[in-house]
Amino acid sequence: MTPEPAKPDPAANYPDREPLTRRQKALLFLNSRRRRFWAGLTFFAVWLLLQVLFDRSEHFLLNLLPNFFLYAGGALLVLLWTNGAVLNQPVPLPMGIMRGTATTRFMNHETWETDLSLAETQEALVRLFLQPGTGARVIGRTVWVQLGKEWRAEEWWHRDAAPHMKRRAPVHFFLSATESRTAITAFSKDRRLAGMHDVVRLSDEMSATAVKLARNADRKTGRRRGSRALSSRLPARLPTEKKRATRSGTCPAQEGRPC
């Protein structure tokens, strides 16, 4: 009997994949049409059953049970149905799912490469947005940045609308390692931001400024790293004879004369 050929491992193409936590497994449970169909059908059947049993109950709390299940269970169903995409801030999920959510949520995205490593790029982005009015959060191999109305990086055209901002403008940076570099993809201009026209335009201007600063951050970090490497090749101390001559003020070869 000839042995059966080994089946390909679906995780072989993703050597850096980490095991999912219980929270991630719960958010990814409704990942197929079949599961979504049965989840929706079960939710509707349970709600209908509660309506029949407790709609005209004499107890006030039992009478509220169908409505409580409708709103609480409906919110949970929407959360699981969208894999957490309805949340304001993203939750740690596999990169493919987070990138798909960002593609749907943001209107603009641009990609560039840097000579820094993955860890150095992530550190540079976090350090860049540790400013008054901004916040940076590391989510896996991504950096989630929020820009508040206190941030003053440029003189924006709609800067007078800053006091009316209710929500921070988000920018999501995705990092991926290439053969010799690190690729950065910035998602900006959130579609969920709504309100006054000037406030929305100000949020877009702030997001564009954040992406521009992120483009320049890796260049400055690379120049600083190059200058440190150059300084490390220079002699750290003077020769011994020269040091004694500097302290005494005279040259050893010509005693009595200044150097």
VEXDREN-2710 file (C-alpha; in Angstrom, 1 decimal):
% VEXDREN-2710
k/r/px/py/pz
1/MET/0.0/0.0/0.0
2/THR/1.4/3.3/-1.0
3/PRO/1.3/6.0/1.6
4/GLU/-1.0/8.9/1.0
5/PRO/0.8/12.2/0.1
6/ALA/1.0/14.6/3.0
7/LYS/-1.5/17.4/2.9
8/PRO/-0.1/20.9/2.7
9/ASP/-0.2/22.9/5.9
10/PRO/-2.3/26.0/5.5
11/ALA/-0.1/27.8/8.0
12/ALA/3.1/27.1/6.0
13/ASN/2.7/30.4/4.0
14/TYR/2.5/32.3/7.2
15/PRO/5.5/31.3/9.4
16/ASP/5.0/34.3/11.7
17/ARG/1.3/33.4/12.5
18/GLU/0.6/33.4/16.2
19/PRO/-2.0/31.2/17.9
20/LEU/-5.4/32.9/18.4
21/THR/-6.6/33.9/21.8
22/ARG/-10.1/33.1/23.1
23/ARG/-11.2/36.6/22.4
24/GLN/-9.9/36.4/18.8
25/LYS/-11.6/33.1/18.3
26/ALA/-14.9/34.5/19.6
27/LEU/-14.7/37.5/17.2
28/LEU/-13.9/35.2/14.3
29/PHE/-16.5/32.6/15.1
30/LEU/-19.0/33.9/12.5
31/ASN/-16.6/33.6/9.6
32/SER/-18.8/31.7/7.2
33/ARG/-22.2/32.2/5.6
34/ARG/-23.5/29.0/7.2
35/ARG/-22.6/30.1/10.7
36/ARG/-24.1/33.6/10.1
37/PHE/-27.3/32.1/8.8
38/TRP/-27.8/29.8/11.9
39/ALA/-26.7/32.6/14.3
40/GLY/-29.3/35.0/12.8
41/LEU/-32.0/32.3/12.8
42/THR/-31.3/31.3/16.4
43/PHE/-31.4/34.9/17.5
44/PHE/-34.7/35.6/15.9
45/ALA/-36.2/32.3/17.2
46/VAL/-35.1/33.1/20.8
47/TRP/-36.4/36.6/20.6
48/LEU/-39.8/35.4/19.3
49/LEU/-40.0/32.8/22.0
50/LEU/-39.4/35.4/24.7
51/GLN/-42.1/37.6/23.2
52/VAL/-44.6/34.8/23.4
53/LEU/-43.7/33.8/27.0
54/PHE/-43.1/37.2/28.7
55/ASP/-44.8/39.9/26.7
56/ARG/-47.8/40.0/28.9
57/SER/-46.2/38.8/32.1
58/GLU/-47.4/40.3/35.4
59/HIS/-43.8/40.8/36.6
60/PHE/-42.3/44.1/35.3
61/LEU/-38.8/42.7/34.9
62/LEU/-39.9/39.6/32.9
63/ASN/-41.9/41.9/30.7
64/LEU/-38.7/43.8/29.8
65/LEU/-36.8/40.6/29.0
66/PRO/-37.7/40.4/25.3
67/ASN/-36.6/44.0/24.7
68/PHE/-33.4/43.5/26.7
69/PHE/-32.5/40.5/24.7
70/LEU/-33.3/42.3/21.4
71/TYR/-31.0/45.2/22.1
72/ALA/-28.2/43.4/24.0
73/GLY/-28.2/40.3/21.8
74/GLY/-28.5/42.3/18.6
75/ALA/-25.5/44.4/19.5
76/LEU/-23.5/41.2/20.3
77/LEU/-24.6/39.7/17.0
78/VAL/-23.6/42.7/15.0
79/LEU/-20.2/42.7/16.8
80/LEU/-19.6/39.0/15.9
81/TRP/-21.1/39.4/12.4
82/THR/-18.6/42.1/11.5
83/ASN/-15.6/40.5/13.4
84/GLY/-15.3/43.5/15.6
85/ALA/-15.1/46.0/12.7
86/VAL/-17.9/48.2/14.2
87/LEU/-15.7/49.1/17.1
88/ASN/-14.1/52.6/17.1
89/GLN/-10.6/51.2/17.8
90/PRO/-9.5/47.9/16.1
91/VAL/-8.9/44.8/18.1
92/PRO/-5.9/42.5/17.6
93/LEU/-6.8/40.1/14.8
94/PRO/-4.8/38.4/12.0
95/MET/-3.3/40.9/9.6
96/GLY/-5.4/40.0/6.7
97/ILE/-8.7/40.6/8.5
98/MET/-7.4/43.9/10.0
99/ARG/-6.2/45.1/6.6
100/GLY/-9.5/44.3/5.0
101/THR/-11.4/46.2/7.7
102/ALA/-9.0/49.2/7.2
103/THR/-9.6/49.1/3.4
104/THR/-13.3/49.4/3.9
105/ARG/-13.1/52.0/6.7
106/PHE/-10.6/54.5/5.3
107/MET/-10.7/56.3/2.0
108/ASN/-7.0/56.8/1.3
109/HIS/-4.0/54.5/1.6
110/GLU/-0.4/54.8/0.4
111/THR/2.6/52.5/0.7
112/TRP/6.3/53.2/0.9
113/GLU/9.5/51.4/2.1
114/THR/12.1/52.2/4.6
115/ASP/15.6/50.8/5.3
116/LEU/14.8/50.4/9.0
117/SER/13.9/47.0/10.5
118/LEU/10.4/46.2/11.5
119/ALA/11.0/46.9/15.2
120/GLU/12.8/50.1/14.5
121/THR/10.0/51.3/12.2
122/GLN/7.4/50.6/14.8
123/GLU/9.4/52.3/17.5
124/ALA/10.0/55.4/15.3
125/LEU/6.3/55.7/14.6
126/VAL/5.3/55.4/18.3
127/ARG/7.9/57.9/19.3
128/LEU/6.8/60.3/16.6
129/PHE/3.2/60.5/17.8
130/LEU/4.0/60.8/21.5
131/GLN/3.0/64.5/21.3
132/PRO/0.4/66.6/23.1
133/GLY/-2.9/65.9/21.4
134/THR/-1.9/62.6/19.8
135/GLY/-1.8/59.0/20.9
136/ALA/-0.1/55.8/19.5
137/ARG/-1.0/52.2/20.2
138/VAL/0.8/49.1/19.0
139/ILE/-1.6/46.4/17.7
140/GLY/0.4/43.4/16.5
141/ARG/2.4/44.6/13.5
142/THR/0.4/47.8/13.2
143/VAL/0.4/51.2/14.8
144/TRP/-2.9/52.9/15.6
145/VAL/-2.6/56.7/15.8
146/GLN/-5.3/59.1/17.0
147/LEU/-5.0/62.9/16.4
148/GLY/-6.9/65.2/18.7
149/LYS/-7.9/68.8/18.5
150/GLU/-4.9/69.9/20.7
151/TRP/-2.4/68.7/18.1
152/ARG/-0.6/71.6/16.4
153/ALA/1.8/70.2/13.7
154/GLU/0.9/72.7/10.9
155/GLU/-1.2/75.7/10.1
156/TRP/-4.1/73.9/8.6
157/TRP/-6.6/75.7/6.4
158/HIS/-9.6/74.7/8.6
159/ARG/-7.7/75.0/11.9
160/ASP/-10.5/77.2/13.3
161/ALA/-12.8/74.2/13.5
162/ALA/-10.6/72.4/16.0
163/PRO/-12.6/73.3/19.1
164/HIS/-15.7/71.6/17.5
165/MET/-13.9/68.2/17.0
166/LYS/-15.8/65.5/19.0
167/ARG/-13.7/62.5/17.8
168/ARG/-10.1/62.1/17.2
169/ALA/-9.0/61.5/13.6
170/PRO/-7.4/58.0/13.2
171/VAL/-4.6/56.8/11.1
172/HIS/-3.6/53.1/10.8
173/PHE/-0.1/52.1/9.9
174/PHE/0.5/48.5/8.7
175/LEU/4.1/47.2/8.8
176/SER/5.3/44.2/6.7
177/ALA/8.8/42.9/6.3
178/THR/10.3/42.5/2.8
179/GLU/13.5/41.0/1.7
180/SER/15.7/43.9/2.8
181/ARG/13.3/46.6/3.9
182/THR/10.1/47.3/5.8
183/ALA/7.0/48.3/3.9
184/ILE/4.6/50.8/5.5
185/THR/1.0/51.2/4.5
186/ALA/-0.8/54.1/5.9
187/PHE/-4.6/54.2/5.9
188/SER/-6.2/57.6/6.5
189/LYS/-9.4/59.7/6.0
190/ASP/-11.9/57.8/8.1
191/ARG/-15.3/57.4/6.5
192/ARG/-17.0/57.2/9.9
193/LEU/-16.1/60.8/10.8
194/ALA/-19.2/62.9/10.2
195/GLY/-20.4/66.3/11.3
196/MET/-19.6/69.9/10.2
197/HIS/-17.9/70.2/6.9
198/ASP/-14.9/72.2/8.3
199/VAL/-14.4/69.6/11.1
200/VAL/-14.3/66.7/8.6
201/ARG/-11.9/68.7/6.3
202/LEU/-9.7/69.5/9.3
203/SER/-9.5/65.8/10.2
204/ASP/-8.5/65.0/6.6
205/GLU/-5.8/67.6/6.7
206/MET/-4.5/66.4/10.1
207/SER/-4.4/62.8/8.7
208/ALA/-2.4/63.9/5.6
209/THR/0.1/65.7/7.9
210/ALA/0.5/62.6/10.0
211/VAL/1.3/60.5/7.0
212/LYS/3.8/63.0/5.7
213/LEU/5.5/63.1/9.1
214/ALA/5.6/59.3/9.2
215/ARG/7.3/59.3/5.7
216/ASN/10.1/61.6/7.0
217/ALA/10.5/59.8/10.4
218/ASP/12.3/56.8/9.0
219/ARG/14.7/59.0/7.0
220/LYS/15.6/61.1/10.1
221/THR/16.1/57.9/12.1
222/GLY/18.2/56.4/9.4
223/ARG/20.4/59.6/9.3
224/ARG/20.8/59.5/13.1
225/ARG/21.7/55.8/12.9
226/GLY/24.3/56.6/10.2
227/SER/25.8/59.4/12.3
228/ARG/26.1/57.1/15.3
229/ALA/27.8/54.5/13.2
230/LEU/30.2/57.1/11.9
231/SER/31.0/58.3/15.4
232/SER/31.7/54.8/16.5
233/ARG/34.5/54.5/13.9
234/LEU/36.2/57.6/15.2
235/PRO/38.9/57.2/18.0
236/ALA/37.3/57.5/21.4
237/ARG/40.3/59.0/23.1
238/LEU/43.5/60.8/22.3
239/PRO/46.8/59.0/22.3
240/THR/48.5/58.7/25.7
241/GLU/51.4/61.1/24.9
242/LYS/49.0/63.7/23.4
243/LYS/46.7/63.4/26.5
244/ARG/49.7/64.0/28.9
245/ALA/50.7/66.9/26.7
246/THR/47.2/68.4/26.9
247/ARG/47.1/68.1/30.7
248/SER/50.6/69.6/31.3
249/GLY/50.4/72.2/28.5
250/THR/53.9/71.2/27.1
251/CYS/55.0/68.7/24.5
252/PRO/57.0/65.6/25.7
253/ALA/59.5/65.9/22.8
254/GLN/60.1/69.6/23.4
255/GLU/59.9/70.1/27.1
256/GLY/59.4/73.7/28.2
257/ARG/57.6/74.6/25.0
258/PRO/53.8/74.7/24.6
259/CYS/52.2/72.3/22.1
END
